[in-house]
Each structure stands twice: as structure tokens, then as C-alpha cells.
């Protein structure tokens, strides 16, 4: 089996692990309903996406 030639430094390991963080989702305020929602998704309250009705409002 292949083995590393040198020990990996703590800094290098921590830099790699630092990329595996969880971030809070970005939210935008809807212009019509004022509800916070994820960008580029259908508004759950009105059922609209980019000003067009795509879902029933009750769904």
C-alpha cells in the first residue's frame, strides 16, 4: 500500500477541515408578501416565482 512520504502538518489538515463548514442559508425578503425565503425559489405563501403564479396559493 502507498504511504505518505511526510507527515501532514496540523495547519494543512485544519485548512482542509475548515472548508467543511455548514453555513446558514441565505435568505431574501419577498417584495410582495414580505416573507423571508431562499432566493430563486417559489414563494411558499403566494405561490409565485418571478412575478408569475406557478403554484396554487393553498399548496
C-alpha positions as CSV (number, residue, x, y, z in Angstrom):
1,X,0.0,0.0,0.0
2,X,1.1,3.6,-0.6
3,X,2.1,5.6,2.4
4,X,2.7,9.3,2.6
5,X,6.3,10.4,2.4
6,X,5.9,13.1,5.0
7,X,3.6,13.8,7.9
8,X,0.8,16.2,7.1
9,X,1.1,19.4,9.1
10,X,-1.6,20.5,11.5
11,X,-2.1,23.6,9.6
12,X,-2.7,21.8,6.3
13,X,-5.2,19.4,8.0
14,X,-7.1,22.3,9.6
15,X,-7.2,24.2,6.4
16,X,-8.8,21.3,4.7
17,X,-11.3,20.7,7.5
18,X,-12.2,24.3,7.6
19,X,-13.8,24.0,4.2
20,X,-16.3,21.5,5.5
21,X,-18.3,24.0,7.5
22,X,-22.1,24.4,7.5
23,X,-23.4,27.9,6.8
24,X,-26.8,29.3,7.5
25,X,-28.9,29.6,4.2
26,X,-29.0,32.9,2.5
27,X,-32.5,34.5,2.8
28,X,-34.1,37.3,0.8
29,X,-37.2,39.3,1.8
30,X,-40.1,38.8,-0.7
31,X,-41.3,42.0,-2.3
32,X,-45.0,41.1,-2.2
33,X,-45.5,39.1,1.0
34,X,-42.5,40.3,3.0
35,X,-41.7,36.7,4.0
36,X,-38.1,35.6,4.2
37,X,-37.3,32.8,1.7
38,X,-34.4,31.2,-0.1
39,X,-33.5,33.0,-3.4
40,X,-34.5,31.5,-6.7
41,X,-37.4,29.5,-5.2
42,X,-41.1,29.7,-5.3
43,X,-42.7,31.9,-2.5
44,X,-44.5,29.5,-0.2
45,X,-47.2,32.0,0.8
46,X,-48.3,33.3,-2.6
47,X,-47.1,30.5,-4.9
48,X,-45.4,33.0,-7.2
49,X,-42.0,32.9,-8.8
50,X,-40.6,36.0,-10.5
51,X,-44.0,37.6,-10.6
52,X,-45.8,34.6,-12.2
53,X,-48.2,32.3,-10.5
54,X,-46.8,28.8,-10.6
55,X,-48.5,27.1,-7.6
56,X,-51.8,27.3,-6.0
57,X,-51.8,29.6,-3.1
58,X,-53.2,27.0,-0.8
59,X,-50.5,24.5,-1.6
